[in-house]
Structure formats: C-alpha cells, structure tokens
Amino acid sequence: MWSMNTNKYLGGLVVVAWLLFIVNVVGDKVIPPMEPVASAEAAAGAPAAAPAEKEEPEQPLPVLLASADADKGAKVAKKCIACHTFEKGDKNKVGPNLYGVVGGDRAAVAGFNYSGALKDMGGKWSFADLNAFLKKPKDFVKGTKMSFAGLRSGSDRAAVILYMRSFADSPAALPQ
C-alpha cells in the first residue's frame, strides 16, 4: 500500500531528474561543448600543424645484437623478473623459467601451462622470433597469455635477448 512518504520520495526523484536534465541543457547553451583543437584550427583556416617526424628505420637485428650490452639487458630485464625466472632450475612464476630459451624449443618448459596458440606454433625460439615477440607479444602470437605490452626500443630488445642468451648451458651463436 502506498503511503504519503512513498509519494514524497517518488516525487523527489522526478524533480531531481528534471533538474539534472534542465541543468544539462542550460549548461550546454551557456558553455558550448569543446571541439577538438585540430578541427577548430581547420575551420578557422589556420594551417595544419606539421606532421610528426618519422621514426628512424630500425637497424637489422644482427647489427643491434653486435652493439648490444648484456649488462643493459639485465637492467631492462628487471621488468621480466615479476613474471619470469632466468637461472637454471628456478621455478616457474606467472610465466615460465627462461633458462635456455634462446635457440630452445617453444612451449617446452616442464610444468608450465602455455597458451594453445604458443603450443600450436611449435619450433624453436630464433633471435628474430624473440625480437618480434618482445616487440609486441600479442602481435607475434595471437592468443598468447603474456600480458606484457612489449619493448619499443630495438636496442633494448637486443640487450634483453643477449642477456637471456647468457642463460644457457651452451649459448646459441649470434646471427651474422
């Protein structure tokens, strides 16, 4: 059964809704919505801003690896330590242990549950594959579980690959 208080509450909600609507309409009239800067300049006839400088083309991976420093790779790889381990016999974390990954089989660390996409890929981790994976994992392996966004800098990727290469019984030969 409706009481007088219920009617007051419903009436109050209707009044608040109407007030919000009116304030929104009046606010848009008093202070018009902002337009993006580029379209406002174009409408005013102002010259468009110069396009951003193009990025320098990336050097080939063998050149990057030749100039890379494993000590720098150790610093950059601190981002990886949250999810991975590097030493032989270390346990898996959120990601697998990366000992022997350079030149090693993909999805081969015992006891780690890899994504189906990485398992299906098969093969071995080449320097070029690791470079592409570290650049943007989700682009290299569609459906990977790895949530890392990637390393933009080619020199950072080369340094990390060189650092990871040092974690192996017999490190893989550098590409020529």
MDTraj code that builds the backbone (N, CA, C; nanometers):
import mdtraj as md
import numpy as np

residues = "MET TRP SER MET ASN THR ASN LYS TYR LEU GLY GLY LEU VAL VAL VAL ALA TRP LEU LEU PHE ILE VAL ASN VAL VAL GLY ASP LYS VAL ILE PRO PRO MET GLU PRO VAL ALA SER ALA GLU ALA ALA ALA GLY ALA PRO ALA ALA ALA PRO ALA GLU LYS GLU GLU PRO GLU GLN PRO LEU PRO VAL LEU LEU ALA SER ALA ASP ALA ASP LYS GLY ALA LYS VAL ALA LYS LYS CYS ILE ALA CYS HIS THR PHE GLU LYS GLY ASP LYS ASN LYS VAL GLY PRO ASN LEU TYR GLY VAL VAL GLY GLY ASP ARG ALA ALA VAL ALA GLY PHE ASN TYR SER GLY ALA LEU LYS ASP MET GLY GLY LYS TRP SER PHE ALA ASP LEU ASN ALA PHE LEU LYS LYS PRO LYS ASP PHE VAL LYS GLY THR LYS MET SER PHE ALA GLY LEU ARG SER GLY SER ASP ARG ALA ALA VAL ILE LEU TYR MET ARG SER PHE ALA ASP SER PRO ALA ALA LEU PRO GLN".split()
xyz = np.array([
    [0.0844, -0.1161, 0.0000],
    [0.0000, 0.0000, 0.0000],
    [0.0898, 0.1234, 0.0000],
    [0.0531, 0.2211, -0.0805],
    [0.1294, 0.3438, -0.0917],
    [0.1052, 0.4310, 0.0306],
    [0.2131, 0.4856, 0.0778],
    [0.1986, 0.5792, 0.1895],
    [0.2355, 0.7194, 0.1412],
    [0.2122, 0.8147, 0.2252],
    [0.2430, 0.9531, 0.1891],
    [0.3944, 0.9697, 0.1698],
    [0.4743, 0.8989, 0.2483],
    [0.6198, 0.9084, 0.2350],
    [0.6664, 0.8530, 0.1005],
    [0.6061, 0.7446, 0.0528],
    [0.6439, 0.6868, -0.0764],
    [0.6186, 0.7879, -0.1869],
    [0.5058, 0.8558, -0.1799],
    [0.4759, 0.9578, -0.2806],
    [0.5778, 1.0716, -0.2754],
    [0.6203, 1.1097, -0.1574],
    [0.7196, 1.2164, -0.1441],
    [0.8522, 1.1739, -0.2080],
    [0.8950, 1.0510, -0.1815],
    [1.0226, 1.0020, -0.2360],
    [1.0185, 0.9952, -0.3890],
    [0.9106, 0.9417, -0.4430],
    [0.8984, 0.9332, -0.5892],
    [0.8918, 1.0716, -0.6514],
    [0.8203, 1.1620, -0.5879],
    [0.8131, 1.2992, -0.6372],
    [0.9495, 1.3666, -0.6336],
    [1.0228, 1.3417, -0.5276],
    [1.1573, 1.3974, -0.5163],
    [1.2492, 1.3467, -0.6272],
    [1.2411, 1.2170, -0.6599],
    [1.3223, 1.1602, -0.7677],
    [1.2873, 1.2228, -0.9026],
    [1.1583, 1.2447, -0.9266],
    [1.1156, 1.3064, -1.0527],
    [1.1687, 1.4495, -1.0612],
    [1.1619, 1.5240, -0.9517],
    [1.2109, 1.6617, -0.9505],
    [1.3618, 1.6645, -0.9748],
    [1.4365, 1.5748, -0.9109],
    [1.5821, 1.5699, -0.9289],
    [1.6164, 1.5357, -1.0731],
    [1.5463, 1.4411, -1.1334],
    [1.5712, 1.4040, -1.2722],
    [1.5477, 1.5223, -1.3650],
    [1.4366, 1.5958, -1.3439],
    [1.4070, 1.7127, -1.4267],
    [1.5122, 1.8213, -1.4061],
    [1.5552, 1.8431, -1.2830],
    [1.6580, 1.9441, -1.2566],
    [1.7891, 1.9092, -1.3269],
    [1.8291, 1.7836, -1.3211],
    [1.9518, 1.7419, -1.3890],
    [1.9402, 1.7626, -1.5400],
    [1.8262, 1.7306, -1.5958],
    [1.8040, 1.7490, -1.7393],
    [1.8131, 1.8972, -1.7762],
    [1.7490, 1.9811, -1.6984],
    [1.7476, 2.1252, -1.7267],
    [1.8876, 2.1838, -1.7119],
    [1.9597, 2.1461, -1.6073],
    [2.0958, 2.1957, -1.5869],
    [2.1855, 2.1521, -1.7034],
    [2.1689, 2.0314, -1.7514],
    [2.2477, 1.9826, -1.8643],
    [2.2197, 2.0640, -1.9903],
    [2.0938, 2.0880, -2.0203],
    [2.0566, 2.1632, -2.1408],
    [2.1048, 2.3071, -2.1300],
    [2.0799, 2.3717, -2.0168],
    [2.1212, 2.5107, -1.9984],
    [2.2736, 2.5205, -1.9975],
    [2.3393, 2.4253, -1.9359],
    [2.4857, 2.4253, -1.9327],
    [2.5466, 2.4159, -2.0712],
    [2.4877, 2.3338, -2.1579],
    [2.5369, 2.3227, -2.2951],
    [2.5164, 2.4521, -2.3728],
    [2.4116, 2.5269, -2.3401],
    [2.3866, 2.6538, -2.4079],
    [2.4825, 2.7619, -2.3575],
    [2.5060, 2.7663, -2.2263],
    [2.5919, 2.8682, -2.1673],
    [2.7382, 2.8412, -2.2008],
    [2.7812, 2.7179, -2.1830],
    [2.9189, 2.6780, -2.2124],
    [2.9116, 2.5672, -2.3182],
    [2.9319, 2.6021, -2.4458],
    [2.9184, 2.5002, -2.5507],
    [3.0254, 2.3920, -2.5373],
    [2.9934, 2.2707, -2.5810],
    [3.0919, 2.1622, -2.5747],
    [3.2166, 2.1985, -2.6547],
    [3.3329, 2.1546, -2.6060],
    [3.4596, 2.1852, -2.6722],
    [3.4754, 2.1017, -2.7986],
    [3.5343, 2.1622, -2.9009],
    [3.5667, 2.0904, -3.0227],
    [3.7138, 2.0523, -3.0181],
    [3.7518, 1.9454, -3.0855],
    [3.8945, 1.9118, -3.0915],
    [3.9730, 2.0274, -3.1530],
    [4.0951, 2.0468, -3.1068],
    [4.1765, 2.1598, -3.1499],
    [4.2021, 2.1552, -3.2996],
    [4.2325, 2.0383, -3.3541],
    [4.2667, 2.0281, -3.4959],
    [4.1507, 2.0739, -3.5831],
    [4.0283, 2.0334, -3.5517],
    [3.9150, 2.0717, -3.6349],
    [3.8813, 2.2194, -3.6167],
    [3.9038, 2.2759, -3.4990],
    [3.8777, 2.4177, -3.4764],
    [3.9749, 2.5021, -3.5573],
    [4.1024, 2.4631, -3.5630],
    [4.2017, 2.5360, -3.6415],
    [4.1712, 2.5253, -3.7900],
    [4.1291, 2.4073, -3.8329],
    [4.0977, 2.3877, -3.9739],
    [3.9776, 2.4736, -4.0128],
    [3.8789, 2.4846, -3.9255],
    [3.7601, 2.5650, -3.9544],
    [3.7958, 2.7129, -3.9614],
    [3.8937, 2.7541, -3.8815],
    [3.9349, 2.8940, -3.8796],
    [4.0297, 2.9255, -3.9943],
    [4.0696, 2.8262, -4.0705],
    [4.1591, 2.8475, -4.1836],
    [4.3050, 2.8495, -4.1434],
    [4.3347, 2.8121, -4.0218],
    [4.4737, 2.8086, -3.9759],
    [4.5452, 2.6930, -4.0427],
    [4.6735, 2.7093, -4.0697],
    [4.7473, 2.5986, -4.1303],
    [4.7583, 2.4824, -4.0329],
    [4.7531, 2.3642, -4.0873],
    [4.7634, 2.2448, -4.0035],
    [4.9054, 2.2322, -3.9515],
    [4.9183, 2.1730, -3.8341],
    [5.0493, 2.1527, -3.7750],
    [5.1294, 2.0556, -3.8605],
    [5.2592, 2.0715, -3.8573],
    [5.3460, 1.9819, -3.9340],
    [5.3336, 1.8410, -3.8786],
    [5.3318, 1.7406, -3.9658],
    [5.3204, 1.6042, -3.9157],
    [5.4421, 1.5672, -3.8311],
    [5.4188, 1.4780, -3.7376],
    [5.5278, 1.4349, -3.6502],
    [5.6394, 1.3736, -3.7334],
    [5.7613, 1.3916, -3.6850],
    [5.8761, 1.3362, -3.7575],
    [5.8638, 1.1848, -3.7634],
    [5.9042, 1.1319, -3.8758],
    [5.9004, 0.9868, -3.8922],
    [6.0091, 0.9247, -3.8066],
    [5.9779, 0.8070, -3.7534],
    [6.0775, 0.7369, -3.6751],
    [6.1865, 0.6851, -3.7679],
    [6.3069, 0.6814, -3.7145],
    [6.4165, 0.6274, -3.7942],
    [6.3908, 0.4791, -3.8163],
    [6.4263, 0.4305, -3.9357],
    [6.4079, 0.2877, -3.9575],
    [6.4958, 0.2083, -3.8614],
    [6.4410, 0.0982, -3.8169],
    [6.5126, 0.0164, -3.7201],
    [6.6270, -0.0582, -3.7872],
    [6.7373, -0.0661, -3.7169],
    [6.8536, -0.1375, -3.7701],
    [6.8262, -0.2873, -3.7702],
    [6.8936, -0.3605, -3.8577],
    [6.8758, -0.5059, -3.8600],
    [6.9180, -0.5671, -3.7256],
    [6.8542, -0.6776, -3.6918],
    [6.8803, -0.7415, -3.5626],
    [7.0271, -0.7791, -3.5428],
    [7.0984, -0.8357, -3.6418],
    [7.2399, -0.8683, -3.6181],
    [7.3228, -0.7456, -3.5797],
    [7.2913, -0.6313, -3.6384],
    [7.3629, -0.5076, -3.6040],
    [7.3298, -0.4668, -3.4603],
    [7.2021, -0.4752, -3.4251],
    [7.1614, -0.4410, -3.2881],
    [7.2260, -0.5340, -3.1864],
    [7.2308, -0.6637, -3.2179],
    [7.2921, -0.7603, -3.1253],
    [7.4415, -0.7365, -3.1108],
    [7.5083, -0.6998, -3.2211],
    [7.6525, -0.6754, -3.2168],
    [7.6859, -0.5563, -3.1279],
    [7.5962, -0.4585, -3.1232],
    [7.6225, -0.3396, -3.0417],
    [7.5536, -0.3459, -2.9049],
    [7.4840, -0.4550, -2.8769],
    [7.4093, -0.4666, -2.7506],
    [7.5021, -0.4984, -2.6345],
    [7.4534, -0.4676, -2.5154],
    [7.5282, -0.4908, -2.3926],
    [7.4422, -0.5745, -2.2984],
    [7.4961, -0.6887, -2.2568],
    [7.4209, -0.7784, -2.1683],
    [7.3920, -0.7124, -2.0332],
    [7.4800, -0.6227, -1.9870],
    [7.4546, -0.5528, -1.8604],
    [7.3322, -0.4619, -1.8721],
    [7.3187, -0.3959, -1.9868],
    [7.1988, -0.3151, -2.0107],
    [7.0774, -0.4075, -2.0170],
    [7.0946, -0.5246, -2.0780],
    [6.9864, -0.6219, -2.0860],
    [6.9400, -0.6661, -1.9484],
    [7.0348, -0.6799, -1.8552],
    [6.9987, -0.7182, -1.7185],
    [6.9118, -0.6100, -1.6543],
    [6.9424, -0.4845, -1.6825],
    [6.8631, -0.3742, -1.6271],
    [6.7236, -0.3710, -1.6890],
    [6.7180, -0.3875, -1.8217],
    [6.5884, -0.3850, -1.8900],
    [6.5052, -0.5065, -1.8491],
    [6.5721, -0.6202, -1.8270],
    [6.5023, -0.7447, -1.7930],
    [6.4439, -0.7428, -1.6526],
    [6.4705, -0.6380, -1.5754],
    [6.4072, -0.6277, -1.4434],
    [6.2557, -0.6227, -1.4566],
    [6.2077, -0.5767, -1.5733],
    [6.0636, -0.5775, -1.5996],
    [6.0124, -0.7206, -1.6080],
    [6.0983, -0.8117, -1.6509],
    [6.0587, -0.9510, -1.6729],
    [6.0561, -1.0319, -1.5429],
    [6.1340, -0.9884, -1.4447],
    [6.1518, -1.0650, -1.3217],
    [6.0217, -1.0812, -1.2435],
    [5.9277, -0.9925, -1.2641],
    [5.7999, -1.0045, -1.1937],
    [5.7284, -1.1348, -1.2326],
    [5.7490, -1.1805, -1.3559],
    [5.6768, -1.2983, -1.4054],
    [5.7665, -1.4159, -1.4423],
    [5.8959, -1.3920, -1.4631],
    [5.9862, -1.4969, -1.5109],
    [6.1084, -1.5114, -1.4207],
    [6.1702, -1.6285, -1.4280],
    [6.2998, -1.6522, -1.3663],
    [6.3969, -1.6863, -1.4778],
    [6.5272, -1.6738, -1.4509],
    [6.6274, -1.6955, -1.5548],
    [6.7264, -1.8071, -1.5216],
    [6.7534, -1.8293, -1.3954],
    [6.8560, -1.9250, -1.3550],
    [6.8101, -2.0686, -1.3784],
    [6.9070, -2.1553, -1.4055],
    [6.8780, -2.2969, -1.4302],
    [6.8152, -2.3590, -1.3050],
    [6.7050, -2.4276, -1.3238],
    [6.6374, -2.4971, -1.2144],
    [6.5418, -2.4114, -1.1341],
    [6.5344, -2.2819, -1.1630],
    [6.4398, -2.1962, -1.0912],
    [6.2970, -2.2378, -1.1241],
    [6.2064, -2.2065, -1.0321],
    [6.0652, -2.2403, -1.0515],
    [6.0007, -2.1447, -1.1501],
    [5.8931, -2.1908, -1.2105],
    [5.8109, -2.1050, -1.2949],
    [5.7338, -2.0094, -1.2051],
    [5.7080, -1.8910, -1.2577],
    [5.6227, -1.7955, -1.1877],
    [5.4941, -1.7856, -1.2686],
    [5.4449, -1.6644, -1.2890],
    [5.3301, -1.6432, -1.3757],
    [5.3678, -1.6846, -1.5181],
    [5.4942, -1.6607, -1.5534],
    [5.5499, -1.7033, -1.6812],
    [5.6524, -1.8130, -1.6572],
    [5.6955, -1.8802, -1.7637],
    [5.7898, -1.9910, -1.7469],
    [5.9311, -1.9428, -1.7154],
    [6.0136, -2.0330, -1.6642],
    [6.1561, -2.0089, -1.6463],
    [6.2177, -1.9934, -1.7847],
    [6.3033, -1.8936, -1.8032],
    [6.3570, -1.8626, -1.9358],
    [6.4990, -1.9151, -1.9584],
    [6.5461, -2.0047, -1.8734],
    [6.6796, -2.0605, -1.8934],
    [6.6822, -2.1425, -2.0227],
    [6.7748, -2.1129, -2.1096],
    [6.7903, -2.1867, -2.2342],
    [6.6853, -2.1559, -2.3389],
    [6.6143, -2.0437, -2.3255],
    [6.5068, -2.0134, -2.4202],
    [6.5612, -1.9737, -2.5573],
    [6.6744, -1.9028, -2.5624],
    [6.7302, -1.8594, -2.6908],
    [6.7833, -1.9817, -2.7654],
    [6.7200, -2.0135, -2.8758],
    [6.7558, -2.1321, -2.9531],
    [6.6858, -2.2576, -2.9045],
    [6.6095, -2.2469, -2.7957],
    [6.5388, -2.3617, -2.7396],
    [6.4005, -2.3784, -2.8002],
    [6.3389, -2.4907, -2.7691],
    [6.2042, -2.5198, -2.8197],
    [6.1026, -2.4262, -2.7559],
    [6.0007, -2.3913, -2.8340],
    [5.8907, -2.3093, -2.7830],
    [5.8001, -2.3965, -2.6968],
    [5.7431, -2.3369, -2.5949],
    [5.6452, -2.4034, -2.5078],
    [5.6994, -2.5356, -2.4555],
    [5.8266, -2.5357, -2.4092],
    [5.8904, -2.6607, -2.3708],
    [5.9272, -2.6702, -2.2229],
    [5.9018, -2.5677, -2.1440],
    [5.9385, -2.5730, -2.0026],
    [5.8386, -2.6630, -1.9296],
    [5.8918, -2.7652, -1.8653],
    [5.8071, -2.8616, -1.7948],
    [5.7314, -2.7939, -1.6810],
    [5.6061, -2.8310, -1.6668],
    [5.5257, -2.7819, -1.5564],
    [5.4616, -2.6466, -1.5799],
    [5.4800, -2.5874, -1.6978],
    [5.4156, -2.4590, -1.7248],
    [5.3028, -2.4801, -1.8244],
    [5.1887, -2.4179, -1.7973],
    [5.0712, -2.4310, -1.8829],
    [5.0715, -2.3188, -1.9867],
    [5.1249, -2.3465, -2.1039],
    [5.1329, -2.2483, -2.2114],
    [4.9972, -2.2299, -2.2784],
    [4.9824, -2.1171, -2.3484],
    [4.8607, -2.0941, -2.4264],
    [4.8594, -2.1904, -2.5444],
    [4.7412, -2.2240, -2.5889],
    [4.7274, -2.3133, -2.7034],
    [4.7942, -2.2559, -2.8274],
    [4.7896, -2.1243, -2.8431],
    [4.8500, -2.0601, -2.9600],
    [5.0004, -2.0827, -2.9639],
    [5.0663, -2.0719, -2.8491],
    [5.2107, -2.0921, -2.8447],
    [5.2455, -2.2393, -2.8615],
    [5.1653, -2.3274, -2.8041],
    [5.1882, -2.4713, -2.8215],
    [5.1756, -2.5096, -2.9687],
    [5.0729, -2.4564, -3.0351],
    [5.0492, -2.4884, -3.1756],
    [5.1583, -2.4343, -3.2667],
    [5.2236, -2.3279, -3.2245],
    [5.3260, -2.2652, -3.3078],
    [5.4459, -2.3583, -3.3281],
    [5.4861, -2.4267, -3.2220],
    [5.5984, -2.5198, -3.2320],
    [5.7272, -2.4514, -3.2745],
    [5.8298, -2.5313, -3.3038],
    [5.9581, -2.4789, -3.3498],
    [6.0461, -2.4311, -3.2361],
    [6.1518, -2.3602, -3.2740],
    [6.2488, -2.3100, -3.1776],
    [6.2465, -2.1570, -3.1761],
    [6.2908, -2.1011, -3.0641],
    [6.2991, -1.9561, -3.0495],
    [6.4261, -1.9057, -3.1171],
    [6.4129, -1.8457, -3.2344],
    [6.5277, -1.7843, -3.3013],
    [6.5444, -1.6422, -3.2475],
    [6.6571, -1.5810, -3.2828],
    [6.6795, -1.4426, -3.2418],
    [6.5716, -1.3515, -3.3006],
    [6.5378, -1.3729, -3.4272],
    [6.4359, -1.2902, -3.4930],
    [6.2989, -1.3097, -3.4278],
    [6.2660, -1.4353, -3.3924],
    [6.1379, -1.4619, -3.3271],
    [6.1297, -1.3929, -3.1908],
    [6.2377, -1.4032, -3.1139],
    [6.2393, -1.3378, -2.9822],
    [6.2278, -1.1865, -2.9967],
    [6.2947, -1.1313, -3.0975],
    [6.2863, -0.9872, -3.1213],
    [6.1425, -0.9468, -3.1510],
    [6.0772, -1.0206, -3.2386],
    [5.9376, -0.9893, -3.2732],
    [5.8457, -1.0106, -3.1538],
    [5.8683, -1.1158, -3.0762],
    [5.7848, -1.1441, -2.9596],
    [5.8014, -1.0357, -2.8546],
    [5.9259, -0.9950, -2.8292],
    [5.9499, -0.8921, -2.7276],
    [5.9007, -0.7550, -2.7727],
    [5.8924, -0.7338, -2.9040],
    [5.8417, -0.6055, -2.9540],
    [5.6938, -0.5910, -2.9215],
    [5.6151, -0.6942, -2.9512],
    [5.4723, -0.6910, -2.9203],
    [5.4228, -0.8354, -2.9165],
    [5.4214, -0.8970, -2.7982],
    [5.3865, -1.0390, -2.7864],
    [5.2523, -1.0757, -2.8487],
    [5.1521, -0.9913, -2.8306],
    [5.0176, -1.0246, -2.8809],
    [5.0114, -1.0231, -3.0339],
    [5.1011, -0.9479, -3.0988],
    [5.1048, -0.9483, -3.2450],
    [5.1785, -1.0712, -3.2982],
    [5.2834, -1.1132, -3.2273],
    [5.3629, -1.2275, -3.2736],
    [5.2878, -1.3587, -3.2541],
    [5.2242, -1.3747, -3.1386],
    [5.1476, -1.4964, -3.1087],
    [5.0061, -1.4532, -3.0714],
    [4.9175, -1.4590, -3.1684],
    [4.7776, -1.4240, -3.1417],
    [4.7218, -1.5253, -3.0415],
    [4.6735, -1.4768, -2.9285],
    [4.6171, -1.5650, -2.8272],
    [4.7150, -1.6010, -2.7167],
    [4.8305, -1.5328, -2.7103],
    [4.9248, -1.5609, -2.6032],
    [4.8679, -1.5147, -2.4690],
    [4.9085, -1.5813, -2.3624],
    [4.8646, -1.5417, -2.2288],
    [4.9486, -1.4262, -2.1751],
    [5.0629, -1.3995, -2.2389],
    [5.1541, -1.2968, -2.1889],
    [5.0903, -1.1597, -2.2032],
    [5.0772, -1.0897, -2.0914],
    [5.0086, -0.9604, -2.0920],
    [5.1044, -0.8428, -2.1077],
    [5.2323, -0.8681, -2.1214],
    [5.3328, -0.7625, -2.1369],
    [5.3112, -0.6891, -2.2686],
    [5.3154, -0.5565, -2.2665],
    [5.2890, -0.4766, -2.3864],
    [5.4020, -0.4847, -2.4878],
    [5.5243, -0.5036, -2.4422],
    [5.6372, -0.5144, -2.5334],
    [5.7405, -0.4064, -2.5094],
    [5.8545, -0.4208, -2.5775],
    [5.9638, -0.3242, -2.5698],
    [5.9715, -0.2524, -2.7039],
    [5.9544, -0.1221, -2.7045],
    [5.9561, -0.0455, -2.8292],
    [6.0964, -0.0344, -2.8879],
    [6.1937, -0.0137, -2.8035],
    [6.3292, 0.0127, -2.8489],
    [6.3983, -0.1150, -2.8969],
    [6.4494, -0.1097, -3.0201],
    [6.5218, -0.2242, -3.0752],
    [6.6480, -0.2537, -2.9970],
    [6.7160, -0.1500, -2.9491],
    [6.8390, -0.1729, -2.8720],
    [6.8070, -0.2374, -2.7371],
    [6.6930, -0.2022, -2.6766],
    [6.6525, -0.2665, -2.5511],
    [6.6213, -0.4143, -2.5748],
    [6.5497, -0.4442, -2.6827],
    [6.5171, -0.5834, -2.7144],
    [6.6443, -0.6640, -2.7397],
    [6.7380, -0.6067, -2.8143],
    [6.8636, -0.6764, -2.8431],
    [6.9417, -0.7015, -2.7139],
    [6.9429, -0.6042, -2.6249],
    [7.0144, -0.6201, -2.4977],
    [6.9512, -0.7306, -2.4129],
    [6.8176, -0.7354, -2.4095],
    [6.7489, -0.8394, -2.3324],
    [6.7751, -0.9776, -2.3946],
    [6.7716, -0.9858, -2.5266],
    [6.7977, -1.1140, -2.5935],
    [6.9397, -1.1599, -2.5640],
    [7.0364, -1.0679, -2.5698],
    [7.1755, -1.1019, -2.5387],
    [7.1873, -1.1476, -2.3933],
    [7.1158, -1.0805, -2.3038],
    [7.1156, -1.1193, -2.1621],
    [7.0552, -1.2585, -2.1455],
    [6.9410, -1.2845, -2.2093],
    [6.8766, -1.4168, -2.1986],
    [6.9652, -1.5253, -2.2596],
    [7.0390, -1.4901, -2.3651],
    [7.1282, -1.5859, -2.4313],
    [7.2353, -1.6376, -2.3345],
    [7.2741, -1.5524, -2.2388],
    [7.3782, -1.5928, -2.1437],
    [7.3293, -1.7006, -2.0463],
    [7.1978, -1.7197, -2.0380],
    [7.1415, -1.8216, -1.9502],
    [7.1173, -1.9493, -2.0295],
    [7.2244, -2.0215, -2.0540],
    [7.2160, -2.1486, -2.1274],
    [7.3422, -2.2275, -2.1012],
    [7.3307, -2.3595, -2.1116],
    [7.4496, -2.4435, -2.0956],
    [7.5504, -2.4132, -2.2056],
    [7.5012, -2.4003, -2.3290],
    [7.5855, -2.3580, -2.4413],
    [7.5084, -2.2529, -2.5201],
    [7.5431, -2.1237, -2.5007],
    [7.4679, -2.0157, -2.5644],
    [7.4645, -2.0302, -2.7167],
    [7.3517, -1.9942, -2.7756],
    [7.3339, -2.0002, -2.9208],
    [7.4259, -1.9012, -2.9890],
    [7.4732, -1.9372, -3.1089],
    [7.5607, -1.8495, -3.1851],
    [7.4806, -1.7286, -3.2344],
    [7.5459, -1.6122, -3.2297],
    [7.4792, -1.4899, -3.2757],
    [7.4595, -1.4946, -3.4264],
    [7.3489, -1.4403, -3.4768],
    [7.3269, -1.4393, -3.6215],
    [7.4234, -1.3439, -3.6906],
    [7.4553, -1.3761, -3.8151],
    [7.5503, -1.2934, -3.8917],
    [7.4777, -1.1952, -3.9788],
])
top = md.Topology()
chain = top.add_chain()
for i, resn in enumerate(residues, 1):
    res = top.add_residue(resn, chain, resSeq=i)
    for name in ("N", "CA", "C"):
        top.add_atom(name, md.element.get_by_symbol(name[0]), res)
traj = md.Trajectory(xyz[None], top)
